[in-house]
Amino acid sequence: MQNKTCTCKNKNVKIKICGLFRQDDAVAVNVALPDFAGFVFYPESPRAIDFEGAKILKKILNPKILTVGIFVNEKIENILKLYEAKIIDIAQLHGSEDEDYIKTIKNMSDLTIIKALKAGSTSVLPDSADYILFDTPDKKLYGGTGKTFDWSLIPSINKPIFLAGGLNHANIINAIKTIKPFAVDISSGVETNGHKDFDKILEITKLIRGTEYE
């Protein structure tokens, strides 16, 4: 577990709202202005988006918001196509992508990489990844579950981490105080009936940025 103490206001904790796939989603996050917005390029996800859909949302989004493409064992050329088209700024890898896969991307571009791992996993941490995202351990092979987990399963590592897994307005402050992550990754926690909820997005971003950590 991370043991770094944060005595500053949590405006330094980055916020990612993941799973945008409607134009209304982009409009909502433009008001809240999180640091990152996620596009899921995984067809089996209920929040899946394609190249053209993401291109439209990217044009709507405030350019201050970095876009993260979420992939599962995607062909590298498809990821680079999205990056070169300036639709994504960062790639988040949720499959079985290994160190060689990430090195190949790095050798072909300057794309920032987030590697997602299940908390408690015995997977080797990829040295070439810029960030590690920890999510709920689950029998599901890929993707998030929208459920919280035992945060003590998160190892102490020398890379900045994104914390995911069932984060919402009720647990987000405790999560940040406990883990001291670089960023929090929120998806279902700001949804109503499977769609992004403007009020919930605004509520959680205000809560995070308006609370003081010790």
C-alpha positions in Angstrom: 0.0 0.0 0.0 1.2 3.5 -0.8 2.3 5.3 2.3 3.0 8.8 1.0 1.3 11.5 3.0 -0.6 14.2 1.2 -1.1 17.4 3.2 -2.3 19.4 0.3 -5.8 19.9 -1.0 -7.0 17.1 -3.1 -7.1 19.3 -6.2 -3.8 17.5 -6.8 -5.6 14.2 -7.2 -6.4 13.8 -10.8 -9.9 12.8 -11.9 -10.8 10.5 -14.8 -14.4 10.0 -15.9 -14.5 6.9 -18.0 -16.9 5.4 -20.5 -18.1 8.4 -22.5 -20.1 7.3 -25.6 -22.8 10.0 -26.0 -22.5 13.6 -27.0 -24.3 14.5 -23.8 -21.5 12.8 -21.8 -18.9 15.1 -23.4 -21.1 18.2 -22.7 -21.4 17.1 -19.0 -17.7 16.6 -18.5 -16.9 19.9 -20.1 -18.7 21.5 -17.2 -17.0 19.4 -14.5 -13.6 19.6 -16.3 -12.0 16.3 -15.0 -8.4 15.8 -16.0 -9.1 12.7 -18.1 -12.0 11.3 -20.1 -12.1 7.7 -21.2 -13.3 6.2 -24.5 -13.9 2.4 -24.4 -12.8 0.7 -27.6 -13.8 -2.8 -26.5 -16.9 -4.0 -28.4 -18.2 -6.2 -25.5 -18.5 -3.2 -23.2 -21.9 -1.6 -22.8 -20.0 1.8 -23.1 -18.2 0.8 -26.3 -17.5 3.5 -28.9 -15.9 3.3 -32.3 -13.4 5.5 -34.2 -16.0 7.9 -35.7 -18.0 8.2 -32.4 -14.9 9.0 -30.5 -13.8 11.5 -33.1 -17.0 13.4 -32.6 -16.7 13.4 -28.8 -13.1 14.5 -29.0 -14.2 17.6 -31.0 -16.8 18.5 -28.4 -14.5 18.0 -25.4 -12.6 20.9 -23.9 -9.0 20.5 -25.1 -7.8 20.7 -21.5 -9.3 17.3 -20.9 -6.9 14.5 -21.9 -8.6 11.6 -23.6 -7.8 8.0 -22.7 -8.5 5.1 -25.0 -9.4 1.8 -23.2 -8.3 -1.3 -25.1 -8.3 -5.1 -24.6 -5.6 -6.9 -26.6 -6.1 -4.5 -29.5 -3.9 -4.5 -32.6 -1.2 -1.9 -32.0 -1.8 -0.3 -35.4 -5.4 0.5 -34.4 -4.2 2.2 -31.2 -1.6 4.2 -33.0 -4.2 5.2 -35.7 -6.4 6.8 -32.9 -3.3 8.5 -31.4 -2.1 9.8 -34.7 -5.6 11.1 -35.5 -5.4 13.0 -32.1 -8.5 11.2 -30.9 -6.7 9.8 -27.8 -3.8 11.2 -25.8 -3.3 8.1 -23.6 -3.8 4.3 -24.0 -5.1 2.2 -21.2 -4.5 -1.5 -21.6 -6.9 -3.9 -19.9 -6.0 -7.2 -21.6 -3.0 -9.5 -21.4 -0.7 -6.9 -22.9 2.9 -7.6 -21.7 6.1 -5.7 -21.5 7.0 -6.5 -25.2 3.6 -5.2 -26.3 4.1 -1.9 -24.5 7.7 -1.5 -25.6 6.6 -1.9 -29.2 4.1 1.0 -28.8 6.8 3.0 -27.1 9.3 2.4 -29.9 6.7 3.5 -32.5 5.3 6.6 -30.7 5.5 8.7 -27.6 2.1 7.5 -26.4 1.5 7.5 -22.7 0.5 4.0 -21.4 -1.7 3.1 -18.4 -1.6 -0.7 -17.7 -4.6 -2.0 -15.8 -4.2 -4.8 -13.4 -6.6 -6.6 -11.0 -5.7 -5.8 -7.4 -4.0 -8.8 -5.8 -2.9 -10.1 -9.2 0.4 -11.9 -9.5 1.0 -10.3 -12.9 4.5 -8.7 -13.3 4.4 -5.0 -13.3 5.4 -3.8 -16.8 8.4 -1.4 -16.5 7.6 0.4 -19.7 4.1 1.5 -18.6 3.8 5.1 -17.3 1.0 4.4 -14.9 -0.6 1.4 -13.3 -4.4 1.2 -12.8 -5.7 -1.1 -10.0 -9.2 -2.5 -10.3 -11.5 -5.0 -8.6 -10.2 -8.6 -8.6 -12.9 -10.6 -10.3 -13.5 -13.7 -12.4 -14.3 -11.5 -15.3 -11.4 -11.7 -17.7 -11.4 -8.1 -18.8 -12.8 -4.7 -17.8 -14.2 -3.2 -14.6 -17.0 -4.5 -12.4 -18.2 -1.4 -10.8 -17.5 -3.0 -7.4 -15.2 -1.8 -4.6 -12.5 -4.1 -3.3 -10.1 -4.6 -0.4 -7.6 -1.7 -1.0 -5.0 -3.5 1.1 -4.5 -5.7 -2.0 -2.8 -2.8 -3.7 1.0 -3.3 -3.5 3.5 -0.5 -2.9 5.0 0.4 -6.2 7.3 3.0 -7.7 4.8 4.1 -10.3 1.9 6.5 -10.0 -1.4 4.7 -9.8 -4.9 5.1 -11.0 -7.5 3.7 -8.6 -10.7 2.2 -10.0 -13.4 -0.1 -8.8 -16.8 1.1 -7.7 -15.8 4.6 -6.8 -18.7 7.0 -6.1 -19.5 10.0 -4.0 -20.0 7.9 -0.8 -16.5 6.3 -0.8 -14.3 8.5 -3.0 -12.8 10.6 -0.2 -12.0 7.6 2.0 -10.4 5.9 -1.1 -8.2 8.9 -1.8 -7.1 9.3 1.8 -6.4 5.6 2.1 -4.5 5.0 -1.1 -3.1 8.4 -2.0 -3.4 7.6 -5.8 -2.2 9.8 -8.6 -5.7 9.7 -10.0 -9.2 8.2 -9.5 -11.1 6.5 -12.3 -14.8 6.8 -12.1 -17.4 5.3 -14.4 -20.6 3.6 -13.0 -20.4 5.7 -9.9 -21.5 8.7 -12.0 -24.2 6.9 -13.9 -28.0 6.5 -13.7 -29.5 3.6 -15.6 -26.3 3.0 -17.5 -25.8 6.5 -18.7 -23.6 9.3 -17.4 -25.5 11.6 -15.0 -24.6 15.2 -15.2 -25.4 15.9 -11.6 -23.4 13.0 -10.3 -20.4 14.0 -12.4 -20.5 17.5 -11.1 -21.1 16.4 -7.5 -18.1 14.0 -7.4 -15.7 16.4 -9.0 -16.7 19.2 -6.6 -16.4 16.8 -3.7 -12.9 15.7 -4.6 -11.6 19.1 -5.4 -13.2 20.8 -2.4 -12.0 18.4 0.4 -8.7 18.7 2.2 -6.5 15.6 2.8 -4.3 14.9 5.7 
